[in-house]
Amino acid sequence: MSTGQNLITTPITVDFLRGHLDVEETAHGLLPHRLPAWARRQIPDDRLAVAEAQPSGVRLAFRTDATTIELDTLPTKRVYAGFPPPPDGVYDLLVDGLLTAQATVDGGNLHTITDMQTQTTHFTPGPAGTARFTDLPAGERDIEIWLPHAEITEVIALRTDAPVIPASKTGRRVWLHHGSSISHGSNAVFPSAIWPAVAASAGDVELINLGFGGSAMADAFTARAMRDAPADLISVKLGINIVNSDAMRLRAFTPAVHGFLDTIREGHPTTPLLLISPILCPTHENTPGPLMPDLSSGTLKFKATGDPAETAAGRLTLTIVRDVLADIVEQRSAEDPHLHYLDGLELYGESDHHQFPLPDALHPCPEGHHRIGENFAKLVFANNGPFATTTS
């Protein structure tokens, strides 16, 4: 896997990793997880089991004056039977916070999804590979390598032409965020360009991203994991997955959100806590789920299959969800002044959709991710936003 240069090999330890909640030792190396082991034992389906092991927001952080860096990994890639394979996941190398180089890793394990509805898969093992970065700027500096946000990645070893040491703690505030596939990074093309990463960079914070594709379901184990995780700032983006899976009716949704917030507050009683409603998704604004794949146009899109008339019986739409979440925050904030609400339409609304439509009718395009991240930074981290830095 090496280029053959006389490079120094450094085994990767937990000290090199950022943005995770747990690390599993495998036969190959270290597998970062975004949920702790006890929570993973409560996961009800393969979708979340895969999503939490995909290292969205997870990065290696170290200091070196190396100009050549090689990272050995074993990726696990997902393809859908009958569809072209997605491009290999991208590894972003940042020098002192600036994206400087990118690489991919060939090979790896393969999960083939043979049925989109049941998520039935076939596993084919494959070899480890190497992400190579050469001709990097000279001089000692801080390096981050952001792992592919949608590709399970076991990290094995670093090889460099100069010694490396794990990065020191930055002292920046830790932002713990939970959301759906949009927060996970669906349709973003590289890991430091998912909207939470864009916002974290603008806000100068350390990101822990608990965006789980298809799985922002107000699960109690996720709330407990957030309760126990270190955080200076916390945000929760709920609604789209509950609507598009038709997982709850109004009667169950409202107390589930209250319980989710109650659990977080057990561990973070006064931490700034932001509840975010869904961004614009015309498919589900006034039509309940379930969501189904639609191939009638020749490309994968999604459509809502519920009956709008059944909202009278408690079925949920995004419009209803936004009203419920706003009411919950208004009710609770009288006793919880550190609880805030952000309407998702302020992150991505009609004008944003007109400029950057949802290519599959559900997830934003890469430009949409950047817009959401920019808007979040302006509304939440800047000026008098709920996560703005306060000065005495």
C-alpha positions, 0 to 999 in steps of 0.5 A: 500500500505504501509508495515505497518511500522511506516513511515513518509508520505511526499506529493510530490511537484514540488520541488521533480521533475527533468527532466520535463517541466511541471507538471499536478495536477491529482485526484491522485497526480502529473503527470510530462510532458515533453512538456508544456501545450500549446504545448500539445494542439497542439499535432496531435496524441495519439502517441506523447500525450502518449510519452511526458507523459511517464517520460523518464529521469524524477526523484525525487530528495531528501536528507534523511538518510532513509533506507526504502523508499516507493513511491506510484504511479499510472502507466498507462501501454501499451500492444498490443492486441495479444502480451504478456504484457511487464514487469512492468516498473522499478524504479531506486533508485540512492544513490549519483549518483550510482544505488543502488536498483530497484523496480516495481509497480503492477497494474495501468491503462491499455491502450490496443492497439488494432490496431498497424497501427491506434494506437486505444486503449482501456482504463481500469482503475486500482489501484495505487501501491507502489515501495519499497526500503529497507535496504538502506545504512545508513547516510544522502545522495542524493537520486534520483528515476528515473521513468519508462521511458516508463510508464506514472506515476502519483506520489502520496507520499513518505513514509520513516523511516526518514524525507526527503527534496527536493534536492538542486540545483546541479549547474551542467549544464543542457543538453536539448536533443530531439530525437526519440524513441531511445532517449526515451529509446526503448528496454532499460530495466531500466530508468537510462540505456537509452543512454541519461542517460548514457551520462548525468552521464558520462558528469556530467550534469542534463538531460532534455530528450525530446526523444519522441517515433515515434515523432521526426518530427521537430515539431514547438511546440517542437522547441518553447518548447526548445526555452523557456526551461532553458538549458546550452547545447542543442542537437537535433537528427533528421531523423529516424522518418521522414524517417520511417513515410515517413512524408517529402520529401527533399524539406520540410525537409531542411527548416523544420530543418532550422526553428527548429534551428532558433526557438531554437536560438531565446531563446538560441542564443549562447548556444552550440547546437549539431545537430545529424544525425541518428545512423545506421539502415540498414533497412532505410540506402538506402530505404525510408519509410514508416516503417511497422511491420513484424511478419514473423519471429514470433517476432516483427520486422520492415521493410521499404516498400518504393522504393529506386528508388524514392529518385530521386523524393525527398523521404528520406533515412538515407544516404540522411538525414545525408548529408542534416544535415551535409550541414545545419550545415556547411552552418550555422556554418559560422555565428553560431560558437556554432552550431555543427554536430555529425554523428550518425554513430559515436555513433552506426555504422557498428562495433557496429551493428555487436556486438550489432544488432538491435533486432527489426531492428530499436531500439538498445538492452540494450547493444547498449544503453550503447554503444551509451551513452559511445560514446556520452560522449567520443565525446561530453562531453570529451576532445575538444567535443562541450559540454566539460567543458571549463576552463579559 
